[in-house]
Amino acid sequence: MAVPDYQSIMLPLLRLAEDGQEHSLRAAIQSLADNFELQDSERKELLPSGRQFKFDNRVGWARTYLKKAGLLEMPRRGFFQITERGKEVLRQDLERIDARFLRRFEEFRSFQNREPSCQTSAETQKALETDDTPEEELEKAYQKLRQGLADELLQLVKQMPPEFFERLVVELMISMGYGGSRQEAGKALGKSGDEGIDGIISEDRLGLNTIYIQAKRWTDNVVGRPAVQQFAGALQGKGSKKGVFITTSTFSNEAFEYCKSIGSNIVLISGEQLAQYMIDYNVGVATTCSYEIKRIDSDYFSET
């Protein structure tokens, strides 16, 4: 089955605590994973940020919401326990507990009413109906903004002259840690232009290893196997097995399959991936604002 949303986890989590004993969040996560019969691949599914397991995150938020509603309490660090109110709720033999149900409790309403005063009633209603945790909503909004930025970046790159594209490749490779100095990389790239090779750049700052580059600023044409095969042949002619093929367009499936079938280590970077790298390494973009998501520092509150 798919990873359950955090609201679907609320009732099973409360039932887990029905015995009145203290339960660790870590043990609860494993128990609930077994309860939902999650596969190993589902347990390892990550949030868009790639920094936390999705299921673990959702169990954590389910616990937080139940605590804010007074159904659970935290007797000590890392543990939770059911309250008398939580036991009363379970005696109602409910089929589901969700954010809408929790709003009957004043503590939970106060918790939700701390949201920005500019939030409309329609937005509040939407927040009750969504299956995403607040953290997931934030990450989805971030990914949406990032994708819009990547699309805009790629369109701009396609409109620029070839010389600009060459400088862009240099800047990106340097930002990723290749090529030594910008001056050295600038001399190497765009200088060769023979046998399907557009440039040469150092793999490391000492220049001990060399990477050959092919860069094509195409607007619509798909780069197929023949172009990649020609590049691979050029690498063989240079006695090298390392190459990077960068395009503002896309690669055909045959091109990717060809790279997998040969011994050379050729990396294919499409226009979409190029734009994502530009964002990751701050090439052609500027930060307008940043937000930090903070958590409790457990070590700070540990007993000494």
Residue frames relative to the residue before (quaternion, step in Angstrom):
aa qw qx qy qz dx dy dz
M 1.0000 0.0000 0.0000 0.0000 0.00 0.00 0.00
A 0.5828 -0.5690 0.4415 0.3763 3.56 -1.28 0.33
V 0.6226 -0.5200 0.4165 0.4104 3.56 -1.24 0.37
P 0.4030 -0.7378 0.4794 0.2517 3.63 -0.61 1.06
D 0.5149 -0.6229 0.4823 0.3380 3.57 -1.15 0.57
Y 0.6800 -0.5387 0.3126 0.3868 3.55 -1.21 0.50
Q 0.6318 0.5334 -0.3474 0.4423 3.60 1.09 -0.59
S 0.6367 0.5178 -0.3243 0.4704 3.59 1.10 -0.66
I 0.6362 0.5326 -0.3230 0.4552 3.58 1.22 -0.41
M 0.5265 0.6892 -0.4020 0.2935 3.60 1.14 -0.58
L 0.7161 0.4477 -0.2758 0.4591 3.61 0.70 -1.00
P 0.6602 0.4824 -0.3337 0.4692 3.67 0.82 -0.77
L 0.6355 0.5239 -0.3332 0.4590 3.59 1.05 -0.71
L 0.6558 0.4973 -0.3120 0.4747 3.58 0.98 -0.82
R 0.6427 0.5158 -0.3173 0.4693 3.59 1.01 -0.78
L 0.5943 0.5689 -0.3574 0.4421 3.58 1.10 -0.67
A 0.7254 0.4209 -0.2241 0.4965 3.57 1.08 -0.77
E 0.3833 0.7745 -0.4456 0.2337 3.59 1.31 -0.03
D 0.6191 0.5777 -0.3439 0.4058 3.60 1.14 -0.57
G 0.4969 -0.6943 0.4053 0.3267 3.58 1.28 -0.10
Q 0.5498 0.6140 -0.3940 0.4067 3.57 1.28 -0.03
E 0.5485 -0.5715 0.4819 0.3747 3.52 -1.33 0.22
H 0.0929 -0.7941 0.6004 0.0180 3.57 -0.99 0.92
S 0.3756 -0.7051 0.5514 0.2403 3.55 -0.99 0.82
L 0.5692 -0.6004 0.4328 0.3581 3.55 -1.09 0.67
R 0.6230 0.5590 -0.3409 0.4279 3.59 1.01 -0.81
A 0.6855 0.4681 -0.2819 0.4811 3.57 0.90 -0.94
A 0.6291 0.5442 -0.3329 0.4442 3.57 1.05 -0.77
I 0.6205 0.5475 -0.3381 0.4482 3.57 1.00 -0.81
Q 0.6833 0.4782 -0.2906 0.4690 3.57 0.87 -0.94
S 0.6545 0.5187 -0.3112 0.4536 3.58 0.96 -0.86
L 0.6801 0.4794 -0.2877 0.4743 3.57 0.94 -0.86
A 0.5979 0.5504 -0.3601 0.4582 3.59 1.07 -0.66
D 0.6521 0.4891 -0.3021 0.4942 3.57 1.04 -0.80
N 0.6360 0.5483 -0.3197 0.4388 3.57 1.02 -0.84
F 0.7289 0.3939 -0.2193 0.5152 3.57 1.02 -0.83
E 0.3674 -0.7653 0.4562 0.2669 3.58 1.35 0.05
L 0.1832 0.8099 -0.5300 0.1721 3.55 0.90 0.97
Q 0.4329 -0.6697 0.5411 0.2670 3.54 -1.08 0.79
D 0.6662 -0.5060 0.3619 0.4114 3.56 -1.25 0.39
S 0.6413 0.5272 -0.3241 0.4536 3.59 1.02 -0.79
E 0.6527 0.5002 -0.3104 0.4768 3.59 1.08 -0.70
R 0.6279 0.5314 -0.3338 0.4605 3.58 1.07 -0.71
K 0.7262 0.4271 -0.2314 0.4864 3.56 1.12 -0.71
E 0.4128 0.7036 -0.4828 0.3184 3.59 1.25 0.11
L 0.2668 -0.8069 0.5170 0.1020 3.55 -0.80 1.09
L 0.5612 -0.5293 0.5020 0.3911 3.53 -1.34 0.24
P 0.6928 -0.4811 0.3190 0.4321 3.63 -1.17 0.37
S 0.6402 0.5335 -0.3297 0.4437 3.59 1.09 -0.64
G 0.3782 -0.7474 0.4651 0.2865 3.58 1.23 -0.44
R 0.5855 0.6263 -0.3486 0.3788 3.60 1.23 0.15
Q 0.7985 0.1531 -0.0757 0.5772 3.60 1.20 -0.23
F 0.5214 -0.6165 0.4853 0.3355 3.55 -1.15 0.66
K 0.5332 -0.6640 0.4264 0.3050 3.57 -0.89 0.98
F 0.6757 0.4983 -0.3087 0.4470 3.59 0.86 -0.93
D 0.6372 0.5277 -0.3273 0.4566 3.59 0.95 -0.87
N 0.6484 0.5290 -0.3067 0.4536 3.55 0.98 -0.90
R 0.6897 0.4879 -0.2824 0.4545 3.58 0.93 -0.90
V 0.6100 0.5194 -0.3524 0.4836 3.60 1.08 -0.66
G 0.6396 0.5369 -0.3205 0.4472 3.57 0.98 -0.82
W 0.6862 0.4667 -0.2878 0.4780 3.57 0.93 -0.84
A 0.6007 0.5435 -0.3609 0.4621 3.60 1.07 -0.67
R 0.6457 0.5088 -0.3118 0.4763 3.58 0.98 -0.84
T 0.6459 0.5285 -0.3225 0.4467 3.59 0.94 -0.88
Y 0.6815 0.4859 -0.2940 0.4615 3.60 0.87 -0.91
L 0.6537 0.4964 -0.3212 0.4723 3.60 0.97 -0.78
K 0.6324 0.5179 -0.3259 0.4749 3.57 1.07 -0.68
K 0.6564 0.5094 -0.3158 0.4583 3.61 0.94 -0.86
A 0.6871 0.4557 -0.2778 0.4930 3.59 1.14 -0.57
G 0.5291 -0.6645 0.3929 0.3524 3.59 1.26 -0.01
L 0.4936 0.6610 -0.4362 0.3595 3.60 1.19 0.34
L 0.7523 0.1891 -0.1311 0.6173 3.55 1.26 -0.45
E 0.1209 -0.7565 0.6337 0.1073 3.53 -1.29 0.37
M 0.3480 -0.7219 0.5577 0.2161 3.58 -1.26 0.38
P 0.2276 -0.8209 0.5097 0.1201 3.60 -0.08 1.26
R 0.7866 -0.0525 0.0349 0.6142 3.57 1.19 -0.56
R 0.7345 -0.4584 0.2765 0.4170 3.52 -1.27 0.39
G 0.8463 0.1770 -0.1514 0.4791 3.56 -0.90 1.01
F 0.7111 0.4061 -0.2501 0.5166 3.61 1.26 0.02
F 0.1160 -0.7759 0.6150 0.0794 3.56 -1.22 0.52
Q 0.1199 -0.7823 0.6108 0.0225 3.54 -1.27 0.52
I 0.5057 -0.6533 0.4671 0.3152 3.57 -1.05 0.70
T 0.3336 -0.7233 0.5716 0.1971 3.57 -1.18 0.65
E 0.6816 -0.4492 0.3583 0.4531 3.56 -1.28 0.06
R 0.6215 0.5277 -0.3426 0.4668 3.58 1.05 -0.72
G 0.6371 0.5309 -0.3272 0.4530 3.56 1.01 -0.78
K 0.6425 0.5128 -0.3156 0.4740 3.58 1.02 -0.79
E 0.6312 0.5305 -0.3284 0.4609 3.59 1.02 -0.77
V 0.6384 0.5243 -0.3213 0.4629 3.57 1.01 -0.81
L 0.6652 0.5010 -0.3095 0.4590 3.59 0.92 -0.85
R 0.6226 0.5493 -0.3447 0.4380 3.60 1.08 -0.64
Q 0.5874 0.5789 -0.3672 0.4301 3.59 1.26 -0.28
D 0.3159 -0.7871 0.4769 0.2308 3.58 1.32 -0.10
L 0.1406 0.8256 -0.5263 0.1472 3.56 0.83 1.04
E 0.4364 -0.6784 0.5267 0.2682 3.54 -1.25 0.48
R 0.8036 0.0248 0.0182 0.5944 3.58 1.20 -0.51
I 0.1192 -0.7314 0.6640 0.1001 3.51 -1.26 0.62
D 0.0871 0.7916 -0.5995 0.0796 3.56 -0.84 0.98
A 0.7495 -0.3972 0.2703 0.4553 3.56 -1.30 -0.01
R 0.6113 0.5470 -0.3554 0.4481 3.59 1.05 -0.69
F 0.6532 0.5028 -0.3116 0.4727 3.60 0.96 -0.84
L 0.6771 0.5207 -0.2993 0.4252 3.58 0.91 -0.91
R 0.5743 0.6147 -0.3784 0.3862 3.59 1.16 -0.42
R 0.5283 0.6159 -0.4242 0.4020 3.60 1.21 -0.09
F 0.6657 0.4724 -0.2923 0.4983 3.56 1.28 -0.31
E 0.5240 -0.6853 0.4146 0.2897 3.55 -0.79 1.10
E 0.6296 0.5494 -0.3428 0.4293 3.60 0.97 -0.80
F 0.6751 0.4849 -0.2995 0.4684 3.56 0.98 -0.83
R 0.6244 0.5252 -0.3435 0.4650 3.58 1.03 -0.72
S 0.6359 0.5173 -0.3315 0.4670 3.59 1.00 -0.76
F 0.6264 0.5426 -0.3246 0.4560 3.54 1.04 -0.82
Q 0.7106 0.4416 -0.2635 0.4802 3.59 0.86 -0.91
N 0.6589 0.5272 -0.3164 0.4333 3.59 1.06 -0.67
R 0.5145 0.6233 -0.4267 0.4060 3.59 1.26 0.02
E 0.4728 0.6768 -0.4397 0.3537 3.58 1.28 -0.15
P 0.7076 -0.4742 0.2935 0.4339 3.62 -1.16 0.46
S 0.5329 -0.6677 0.4268 0.2966 3.54 -0.96 0.92
C 0.6093 0.5712 -0.3534 0.4215 3.58 1.23 -0.40
Q 0.4832 0.6687 -0.4431 0.3508 3.59 1.26 -0.11
T 0.3524 -0.7490 0.5270 0.1928 3.57 -0.83 1.00
S 0.6587 -0.4980 0.3757 0.4208 3.57 -1.28 0.25
A 0.6159 0.5450 -0.3407 0.4556 3.57 1.10 -0.69
E 0.6573 0.4982 -0.3067 0.4751 3.59 1.03 -0.80
T 0.6204 0.5312 -0.3363 0.4688 3.57 1.09 -0.70
Q 0.6404 0.5237 -0.3100 0.4686 3.55 1.01 -0.85
K 0.6494 0.5167 -0.3085 0.4650 3.55 0.99 -0.87
A 0.6361 0.5363 -0.3243 0.4502 3.57 1.02 -0.80
L 0.6471 0.5173 -0.3148 0.4632 3.59 1.10 -0.69
E 0.7254 0.4619 -0.2383 0.4512 3.55 1.04 -0.80
T 0.5861 0.6065 -0.3823 0.3775 3.61 1.10 -0.49
D 0.3724 -0.7192 0.5462 0.2139 3.54 -1.18 0.66
D 0.5632 0.6047 -0.3797 0.4160 3.58 1.29 -0.04
T 0.4521 -0.6421 0.5382 0.3060 3.54 -1.12 0.65
P 0.6625 -0.4912 0.3583 0.4375 3.63 -1.17 0.34
E 0.6460 0.5223 -0.3249 0.4521 3.58 1.02 -0.78
E 0.6530 0.5064 -0.3116 0.4691 3.58 1.03 -0.80
E 0.6220 0.5347 -0.3388 0.4609 3.58 1.02 -0.75
L 0.6519 0.5107 -0.3100 0.4670 3.57 0.97 -0.87
E 0.6762 0.4895 -0.3002 0.4615 3.58 0.92 -0.88
K 0.6381 0.5160 -0.3357 0.4624 3.60 1.01 -0.73
A 0.6379 0.5131 -0.3274 0.4718 3.57 1.02 -0.77
Y 0.6332 0.5300 -0.3231 0.4623 3.57 1.04 -0.81
Q 0.6707 0.4987 -0.2992 0.4604 3.57 0.90 -0.94
K 0.6277 0.5313 -0.3312 0.4626 3.58 1.07 -0.72
L 0.6588 0.4912 -0.3005 0.4842 3.59 0.97 -0.86
R 0.6534 0.5256 -0.3086 0.4490 3.56 0.97 -0.87
Q 0.6659 0.4982 -0.3100 0.4608 3.59 0.93 -0.87
G 0.6288 0.5270 -0.3296 0.4673 3.57 1.05 -0.75
L 0.6450 0.5107 -0.3098 0.4766 3.57 1.03 -0.81
A 0.6479 0.5238 -0.3168 0.4533 3.60 0.96 -0.86
D 0.6444 0.5204 -0.3187 0.4608 3.59 0.97 -0.83
E 0.6706 0.4952 -0.2921 0.4687 3.55 0.97 -0.90
L 0.6241 0.5449 -0.3295 0.4527 3.58 1.02 -0.81
L 0.6819 0.5015 -0.2947 0.4434 3.56 0.85 -0.99
Q 0.6385 0.5223 -0.3295 0.4593 3.57 0.98 -0.77
L 0.6499 0.5143 -0.3106 0.4654 3.57 1.01 -0.81
V 0.6496 0.5195 -0.3178 0.4550 3.58 0.95 -0.88
K 0.6514 0.5262 -0.3137 0.4476 3.57 0.99 -0.82
Q 0.6827 0.4965 -0.2822 0.4558 3.57 1.13 -0.63
M 0.6140 0.5737 -0.3449 0.4181 3.57 1.22 -0.39
P 0.5930 -0.5858 0.4113 0.3689 3.64 -1.17 0.51
P 0.6878 -0.4962 0.3330 0.4121 3.62 -1.23 0.42
E 0.6211 0.5570 -0.3520 0.4244 3.60 1.00 -0.75
F 0.6331 0.5244 -0.3262 0.4667 3.56 1.06 -0.76
F 0.6343 0.5377 -0.3254 0.4501 3.57 1.00 -0.85
E 0.6354 0.5258 -0.3271 0.4614 3.58 1.02 -0.79
R 0.6561 0.4951 -0.3096 0.4781 3.58 0.97 -0.84
L 0.6227 0.5499 -0.3300 0.4482 3.55 1.06 -0.78
V 0.6476 0.5141 -0.3154 0.4657 3.57 0.93 -0.89
V 0.6292 0.5280 -0.3251 0.4687 3.58 1.00 -0.85
E 0.6773 0.5062 -0.2899 0.4483 3.57 0.80 -1.04
L 0.6711 0.4984 -0.2995 0.4599 3.56 0.94 -0.89
M 0.6723 0.4984 -0.3058 0.4540 3.58 0.85 -0.93
I 0.6357 0.5139 -0.3225 0.4773 3.58 1.03 -0.77
S 0.6623 0.5114 -0.3033 0.4560 3.58 0.93 -0.89
M 0.6775 0.4718 -0.2796 0.4901 3.57 1.18 -0.60
G 0.6349 -0.5828 0.3095 0.4018 3.57 1.29 0.05
Y 0.5881 0.5730 -0.3741 0.4311 3.58 1.26 0.22
G 0.7877 0.4611 -0.2350 0.3341 3.52 -1.39 0.13
G 0.4720 -0.6682 0.4683 0.3338 3.60 1.17 -0.03
S 0.7900 -0.2155 0.1898 0.5417 3.58 -0.74 -1.05
R 0.6357 -0.5224 0.3994 0.4042 3.57 -1.26 0.35
Q 0.6279 0.5463 -0.3373 0.4399 3.57 1.04 -0.75
E 0.6722 0.4877 -0.2945 0.4727 3.58 0.93 -0.90
A 0.6678 0.4933 -0.3036 0.4675 3.58 0.94 -0.87
G 0.6401 0.5414 -0.3215 0.4402 3.57 1.03 -0.79
K 0.6469 0.5090 -0.3189 0.4698 3.56 1.08 -0.70
A 0.6852 0.5045 -0.2888 0.4389 3.55 1.01 -0.83
L 0.7250 0.4356 -0.2560 0.4680 3.57 0.82 -0.97
G 0.8069 0.2428 -0.2029 0.4989 3.53 -1.00 0.87
K 0.5931 0.6005 -0.3507 0.4058 3.56 1.28 0.09
S 0.6729 0.5265 -0.3057 0.4202 3.55 1.06 -0.76
G 0.0934 0.8643 -0.4934 0.0279 3.56 0.49 -1.24
D 0.6268 0.5247 -0.3636 0.4468 3.61 1.10 0.44
E 0.8588 0.1352 -0.1065 0.4825 3.53 -1.23 0.63
G 0.7229 -0.4647 0.2545 0.4436 3.57 0.92 0.86
I 0.6181 0.5101 -0.3562 0.4806 3.58 1.23 0.30
D 0.2517 -0.7954 0.5382 0.1198 3.57 -0.75 1.07
G 0.8327 -0.0526 0.0648 0.5474 3.57 1.07 -0.55
I 0.2577 -0.7306 0.6137 0.1525 3.50 -1.35 0.32
I 0.0300 0.8045 -0.5905 0.0568 3.56 -0.88 0.93
S 0.5188 -0.6505 0.4549 0.3175 3.58 -1.06 0.70
E 0.4501 -0.6817 0.5087 0.2719 3.54 -1.04 0.81
D 0.7872 0.1480 -0.0679 0.5948 3.57 1.13 -0.64
R 0.6709 -0.5414 0.3377 0.3778 3.55 -1.22 0.41
L 0.6610 0.4935 -0.3118 0.4715 3.61 1.19 -0.41
G 0.4423 -0.7269 0.4313 0.3000 3.58 1.26 -0.13
L 0.3352 0.7720 -0.4836 0.2405 3.58 1.17 0.54
N 0.7815 0.1823 -0.0964 0.5889 3.59 1.14 -0.60
T 0.2754 -0.7786 0.5519 0.1156 3.53 -1.16 0.71
I 0.1377 -0.7553 0.6362 0.0770 3.55 -1.12 0.78
Y 0.2661 -0.7555 0.5797 0.1498 3.55 -0.93 0.95
I 0.2009 -0.8102 0.5486 0.0479 3.55 -1.01 0.93
Q 0.0920 -0.7314 0.6723 0.0675 3.49 -1.17 0.77
A 0.0201 -0.8152 0.5776 -0.0370 3.60 -0.68 1.07
K 0.0044 0.8063 -0.5898 0.0443 3.56 -0.68 1.13
R 0.1792 -0.7731 0.6018 0.0893 3.55 -0.65 1.15
W 0.1214 0.7908 -0.5780 0.1607 3.53 0.09 1.38
T 0.4200 -0.7209 0.4948 0.2431 3.55 -1.05 0.72
D 0.8432 0.0888 -0.0054 0.5303 3.57 0.77 -0.99
N 0.5925 0.6171 -0.3759 0.3561 3.61 1.02 -0.72
V 0.3561 -0.7102 0.5689 0.2126 3.55 -1.02 0.88
V 0.3702 -0.7135 0.5478 0.2321 3.58 -0.90 0.93
G 0.1807 -0.8268 0.5289 0.0628 3.56 -0.52 1.20
R 0.7688 -0.3709 0.2712 0.4448 3.51 -1.35 -0.09
P 0.6308 0.5610 -0.3723 0.3857 3.68 0.82 -0.79
A 0.6675 0.4986 -0.3082 0.4592 3.60 0.94 -0.89
V 0.6680 0.4852 -0.2971 0.4797 3.57 1.00 -0.86
Q 0.6342 0.5327 -0.3246 0.4568 3.58 1.04 -0.77
Q 0.6266 0.5243 -0.3268 0.4751 3.58 1.07 -0.76
F 0.6448 0.5184 -0.3129 0.4665 3.57 1.02 -0.82
A 0.6423 0.5188 -0.3173 0.4665 3.58 1.01 -0.84
G 0.6382 0.5244 -0.3190 0.4647 3.56 1.04 -0.78
A 0.6353 0.5261 -0.3203 0.4659 3.56 1.06 -0.79
L 0.6240 0.5327 -0.3380 0.4612 3.57 1.05 -0.73
Q 0.6414 0.5224 -0.3243 0.4589 3.56 0.98 -0.84
G 0.6412 0.5383 -0.3156 0.4466 3.54 1.05 -0.81
K 0.7019 0.4299 -0.2544 0.5078 3.56 1.19 -0.56
G 0.4741 -0.6840 0.4338 0.3451 3.56 1.29 -0.04
S 0.5714 0.5840 -0.3738 0.4389 3.57 1.19 0.56
K 0.2354 -0.7654 0.5814 0.1440 3.54 -1.24 0.51
K 0.6519 0.5063 -0.3063 0.4742 3.58 1.28 0.12
G 0.1909 0.7862 -0.5681 0.1502 3.55 -0.76 1.05
V 0.1974 -0.7493 0.6203 0.1219 3.54 -1.27 0.53
F 0.1197 -0.7785 0.6152 0.0335 3.55 -0.78 1.10
I 0.0409 -0.8176 0.5730 -0.0391 3.57 -0.44 1.27
T 0.0604 0.7889 -0.6096 0.0488 3.56 -0.95 0.88
T 0.4535 -0.6498 0.5290 0.3036 3.55 -1.25 0.43
S 0.6215 0.5222 -0.3263 0.4844 3.55 1.32 -0.11
T 0.5566 -0.5679 0.4606 0.3945 3.59 -1.05 -0.81
F 0.3963 -0.6857 0.5531 0.2586 3.54 -1.33 0.22
S 0.4773 -0.6528 0.5023 0.3062 3.57 -1.10 0.65
N 0.6383 -0.5164 0.3976 0.4097 3.57 -1.24 0.37
E 0.6185 0.5588 -0.3402 0.4352 3.57 1.07 -0.77
A 0.6253 0.5404 -0.3367 0.4512 3.58 1.08 -0.73
F 0.6621 0.4935 -0.3056 0.4739 3.59 0.97 -0.86
E 0.6563 0.5158 -0.3116 0.4540 3.57 0.95 -0.89
Y 0.6244 0.5402 -0.3382 0.4517 3.57 1.03 -0.75
C 0.6540 0.5175 -0.3173 0.4514 3.60 0.93 -0.86
K 0.6534 0.5137 -0.3148 0.4583 3.57 1.07 -0.70
S 0.7035 0.5107 -0.2588 0.4211 3.56 1.08 -0.76
I 0.7014 0.4436 -0.2684 0.4891 3.61 1.21 -0.32
G 0.5976 -0.6063 0.4022 0.3369 3.54 -1.27 0.38
S 0.5773 0.6043 -0.3835 0.3930 3.58 1.16 -0.44
N 0.3718 -0.7099 0.5562 0.2201 3.55 -1.15 0.69
I 0.1136 0.8017 -0.5698 0.1406 3.56 0.04 1.33
V 0.1970 -0.7745 0.5952 0.0845 3.55 -0.79 1.09
L 0.1888 -0.7781 0.5928 0.0864 3.57 -0.81 1.07
I 0.0665 -0.7981 0.5988 -0.0025 3.58 -0.69 1.12
S 0.2342 -0.7891 0.5571 0.1103 3.56 -0.46 1.23
G 0.7092 -0.4471 0.3244 0.4380 3.56 -1.29 0.13
E 0.6358 0.5302 -0.3262 0.4564 3.57 1.01 -0.82
Q 0.6846 0.4701 -0.2855 0.4784 3.57 0.91 -0.92
L 0.5929 0.5708 -0.3503 0.4471 3.57 1.09 -0.72
A 0.6697 0.4943 -0.2963 0.4685 3.58 0.90 -0.94
Q 0.6475 0.5174 -0.3210 0.4583 3.59 1.00 -0.80
Y 0.6384 0.5121 -0.3191 0.4780 3.58 1.04 -0.78
M 0.6180 0.5478 -0.3442 0.4466 3.58 1.01 -0.77
I 0.6568 0.4905 -0.3069 0.4835 3.57 1.02 -0.79
D 0.6612 0.5282 -0.3071 0.4353 3.58 0.90 -0.96
Y 0.7964 0.2965 -0.1325 0.5102 3.58 0.95 -0.90
N 0.4889 -0.7234 0.3974 0.2825 3.58 1.26 0.52
V 0.3842 0.6831 -0.5165 0.3450 3.56 0.84 1.03
G 0.8387 0.0848 -0.0963 0.5292 3.57 -0.53 1.17
V 0.6993 0.3844 -0.2704 0.5386 3.59 1.25 0.21
A 0.1659 -0.7673 0.6113 0.1002 3.55 -1.26 0.43
T 0.4630 -0.6818 0.4960 0.2733 3.57 -1.04 0.78
T 0.2424 -0.7786 0.5637 0.1316 3.56 -0.80 1.02
C 0.7665 -0.1552 0.1045 0.6143 3.57 1.06 -0.76
S 0.1581 -0.7785 0.5994 0.0986 3.57 -1.24 0.35
Y 0.1989 -0.7658 0.6036 0.0987 3.54 -1.22 0.65
E 0.2237 -0.7680 0.5874 0.1230 3.55 -1.02 0.81
I 0.2030 -0.7430 0.6247 0.1288 3.55 -0.98 0.90
K 0.0961 -0.8288 0.5511 0.0125 3.55 -0.50 1.17
R 0.1797 -0.7558 0.6218 0.0995 3.53 -1.28 0.54
I 0.6516 -0.4923 0.3920 0.4236 3.55 -1.30 0.19
D 0.3265 -0.7121 0.5875 0.2030 3.56 -0.99 0.85
S 0.2979 -0.8052 0.4876 0.1584 3.56 -0.09 1.32
D 0.6277 0.5567 -0.3443 0.4214 3.57 1.02 -0.75
Y 0.6072 0.5730 -0.3534 0.4219 3.58 1.09 -0.71
F 0.7614 0.3708 -0.1876 0.4975 3.57 1.02 -0.81
S 0.4296 0.7000 -0.4701 0.3231 3.60 1.26 0.12
E 0.5459 -0.6262 0.4504 0.3272 3.53 -1.15 0.65
T 0.2254 -0.7810 0.5690 0.1242 3.58 -0.98 0.81
